[in-house]
């Protein structure tokens, strides 16, 4: 079905281009543009499926930025609209999630080999105020320190460890 959609889109593009260029040139340009867009779409979809299949074994070897991207793919697959913040000066949030035009959740992603501390909770609590969202999440491939758990309870920040990510976004039990 998707192939048919791309063929129809390509045909329409060729017809539009034929209004401004000779038919052979319009045909070549229309086919090239349609092929490039289709390949890009299939490639992106393939990367998204790969990210969903990659479990925590891969996440444990990712960089922080790769972990953010991995979470973004998983949130999108779960139906969220995802926006990345700036790499530096992000005000404590890596991702901003929403269902529609309103931003609802800020996410601080922490790919670490040790438990995540209270600083991440403080940062995302401040980010929730800065970005004007209702909720805040710290998501990690690891666990949380007792101080982070206490701070999260008093500030209303949700803590997602590897088990929560596996259950909520992957639909499978986590593996270490």
C-alpha positions in Angstrom: 0.0 0.0 0.0 2.8 2.4 0.8 4.4 1.7 -2.6 1.2 2.6 -4.3 1.1 5.9 -2.3 4.6 6.8 -3.4 3.8 5.9 -7.0 0.7 8.2 -7.0 2.7 11.0 -5.3 5.4 10.6 -8.0 2.9 10.7 -10.8 1.3 13.9 -9.4 4.8 15.5 -9.1 5.6 14.6 -12.7 2.4 16.2 -13.9 3.0 19.4 -11.9 6.6 19.6 -13.2 5.4 19.0 -16.7 3.6 22.3 -16.5 7.0 24.1 -16.1 9.5 21.8 -17.9 9.6 19.5 -20.9 7.9 16.1 -20.2 11.1 14.1 -20.2 12.8 16.5 -17.8 9.7 16.5 -15.6 9.6 12.7 -15.6 13.3 12.4 -14.6 13.1 15.0 -11.9 9.8 13.7 -10.6 11.1 10.1 -10.4 14.4 11.2 -8.7 12.6 13.4 -6.1 10.0 10.7 -5.3 12.7 8.0 -5.0 14.8 10.1 -2.7 11.8 10.9 -0.4 10.6 7.3 -0.4 14.0 5.9 0.4 14.4 8.5 3.2 11.0 7.5 4.6 11.7 3.8 4.5 15.2 4.4 6.0 13.8 6.4 8.9 11.1 3.8 9.5 13.8 1.1 9.5 15.9 3.0 12.0 12.8 3.4 14.3 12.1 -0.3 14.2 15.7 -1.0 14.9 15.7 1.3 17.9 12.6 -0.4 19.3 14.2 -3.8 19.0 17.4 -2.7 20.7 17.1 -3.5 24.3 19.0 -2.4 27.4 22.1 -4.4 26.4 22.5 -1.8 23.6 21.3 1.1 25.8 24.0 0.4 28.3 26.7 1.0 25.7 25.1 4.1 24.2 26.4 7.6 24.7 24.1 10.0 26.6 23.0 11.6 23.3 22.3 8.2 21.7 20.2 7.3 24.8 18.1 10.5 24.3 17.6 9.6 20.7 16.6 6.0 21.6 14.1 7.3 24.1 12.7 9.8 21.6 12.1 6.9 19.1 10.4 4.8 21.8 8.2 7.7 22.9 7.2 8.5 19.3 6.3 4.8 18.8 4.1 5.0 21.9 2.2 7.9 20.4 3.9 10.9 21.8 4.9 14.0 19.9 8.6 14.5 20.8 10.7 17.6 20.6 14.4 17.7 21.5 15.8 20.6 23.5 19.1 22.2 22.8 22.2 20.1 23.6 23.6 22.8 25.8 21.5 25.2 27.8 18.5 22.8 27.9 17.3 24.0 31.3 17.3 20.5 32.7 15.2 18.7 30.0 16.3 16.6 27.1 12.9 15.8 25.6 9.6 17.6 25.6 6.5 15.3 25.1 3.0 16.1 24.1 -0.2 14.7 22.6 -1.2 17.5 20.2 -0.3 21.1 20.4 0.3 21.3 24.1 3.6 20.3 25.7 2.8 18.0 28.7 5.9 16.3 29.9 9.6 17.2 30.2 12.1 14.3 30.3 15.6 14.3 31.6 17.4 11.2 30.1 20.3 9.8 32.1 22.3 6.9 30.6 24.6 5.9 33.4 26.3 2.9 34.9 25.7 4.0 38.4 22.4 5.1 40.2 21.1 8.6 39.2 21.4 11.2 42.0 19.3 14.0 43.2 20.7 16.6 40.8 18.8 15.1 37.9 15.5 15.4 39.8 16.2 19.0 40.7 17.0 19.8 37.1 13.9 18.3 35.6 11.7 19.8 38.4 13.0 23.2 37.4 12.6 22.3 33.7 8.9 21.5 34.3 8.4 25.1 35.5 10.6 26.6 32.8 8.8 24.8 29.9 5.4 25.1 31.6 4.5 21.4 31.5 2.3 19.4 33.9 4.7 16.5 34.4 8.4 15.7 34.6 10.3 12.4 34.2 13.8 11.3 34.8 14.4 8.2 32.6 17.5 6.1 33.1 19.0 2.7 32.1 20.1 2.4 35.7 18.4 3.0 39.1 18.1 5.9 41.5 19.7 6.9 44.8 17.6 7.1 47.9 18.0 10.9 47.9 16.8 11.1 44.3 13.7 9.0 45.2 13.0 11.2 48.2 13.3 14.4 46.2 11.1 13.0 43.4 8.4 12.2 45.9 8.4 15.7 47.3 8.5 17.5 43.9 6.1 15.2 42.0 8.8 14.0 39.5 8.3 10.6 38.0 11.3 8.3 38.0 11.6 5.7 35.3 14.3 3.1 35.7 15.1 0.4 33.2 12.2 -1.7 34.3 9.7 1.2 33.9 11.1 2.0 30.4 10.9 -1.7 29.4 7.3 -1.9 30.6 6.1 1.4 29.4 7.9 1.8 26.1 9.2 -1.6 25.0 6.4 -3.8 26.4 8.9 -6.3 27.6 10.7 -7.1 30.9 14.1 -5.4 31.3 17.3 -7.4 31.1 20.6 -6.4 32.6 
